[in-house]
């Protein structure tokens, strides 16, 4: 009798152990997948986050009408990088310089001098270009002096001033027949008065067409 009782207890214990091993654990059954995705910047995404990022990238490609590489996908909650702005292709070109107009016809000299000052080089070069472009054209260079000094001295000084301009024109390619030097000394002043302001205006050479 006692042996039979022990056998029944053993069978009941074995049956209960088998039932426990075959019943699934509800807690383990509801666990989400443990798969993760590692991006190039070592950020760990869960499966759900990876799927959300993939959907966002697809929507971006569809909205822009162009293919966006998968690497451009941004993790939810992260700020997107601003696109680089390319510089302008080139700077604007400056406008051409305005025409300076006809060259000056008056060349002024210092007291008792007949050398041409650098300020008047541009005017002489302009007249040289005009004469070279028109071989049939000719000019006369008139030399003048202020009232100080004798008449003969001022006549010679005016001649030297006119000849200095003629020489400069010829050095720039003007033909000898196109230019002539004459002197009027102090007989044709353009400014009246015995002061430096008037004298400075009278120490001159005038370039005139002939």
Buried (B, 14 or more C-beta within 10 A) or exposed (E): EEEEEEEEEEEEEEEEEEEEEEEEEEEEEEEEEEEEBEEEEEEEBBEEBBEBBEEBBEEBBEEEEEEBEEEEBEBEEEEEEEEEEEEEEEEEEEEEEEEEEEBBBEBBBEEEEBEBEEEBEEBBBBBBBBBBEEEEEBBBBBBBBBBBBEEEBBBBBBBBBBBBBBBBBBEBEBEEEBBBBBBBBBEEBEEEEEEEEBBBBBBBBBBEEE
